[in-house]
Amino acid sequence: MKSEKIDRIINSIGKLPTLPTVYMKLSHLLNTPDSSIKMISNIISEDQAVAAMVLKIVNSAAYGFYTKIGDLQRAIVILGLNEIKSLVLATSMYKIVNQFKSSSAFDMQQFWKHSIGCAISAKVLAETAYIKDPEDVFTGGLLHDIGKLIHATYLCEEFNGVVANVVETGSQVFESEEKILGFDHAQTGSALAEKWRLPKKTVNMIAHHHLSYIPDTMTKEIAAVHIGNILCISLRMGSGGEKRVPIVNQKAWEILDLKLSDLEYIMQRSTKLFEESISVMGFQ
């Protein structure tokens, strides 16, 4: 019944956000054996905002080139295909968030910063834990709270009640959503990801990032997004509306097989990359 209610909400929304065409085309092309840098460059060039961001990133202080790089194909080679895919998704996601206005209950810019912060923290965790495809974890982290965007925009009055309940009780957002809406943003977000036809791995990272229970499909990727989200909250990288730092699920920490001594590096690296990212993307 709960999933049917979520499906009805998703299907009844006339103007659901969609992943921009450039990201969908790029994802398809990167899975094609005969793709080339020129083909990738041509797709990115279809969206000038994305192309400009790629060049801005490669010319940032993080890469430290003495001469300005103005050629998109060279920029793609320098950044690497996985980095390009993440960057295109991040820029696309920013354009989606930018369509919606902040309210007194939900600040879209803080939400965006939180999304980027979680993506970065989860990716650093994935790299430290030697997860095979850390860029996939970046995607899961970036989209983990997309359900909040749906709730804040299309269930505005009810979500205002959720936010008020979080402030009043100190509960986590998903707990207040369950109480007031009957479902939470992880469920709505994963339903939207399925509608976008994103990989099952991504859907699962969104669906289970709170780890309120241990799913049958528990993976290192889910664990990285779970802990990345908590690190992001504790380091105050934006805000998804939480008023307290959640407790890390012990199983998530164990499955990543990390040591406490790794944590300082992960936090420092995540903070540095987050600050660089919001600076390059033009945030304060």
Secondary structure as UniProt FT lines:
FT   HELIX           2..12
FT   TURN            14..15
FT   HELIX           21..30
FT   TURN            33..34
FT   HELIX           37..44
FT   TURN            45..46
FT   HELIX           48..58
FT   TURN            61..63
FT   HELIX           72..79
FT   HELIX           81..97
FT   TURN            98..99
FT   HELIX           108..128
FT   TURN            129..130
FT   HELIX           134..143
FT   TURN            144..145
FT   HELIX           146..154
FT   HELIX           156..169
FT   HELIX           173..180
FT   HELIX           185..195
FT   TURN            196..197
FT   HELIX           200..207
FT   TURN            208..210
FT   TURN            216..217
FT   HELIX           220..234
FT   TURN            235..236
FT   HELIX           250..256
FT   HELIX           260..280
FT   TURN            281..282
//
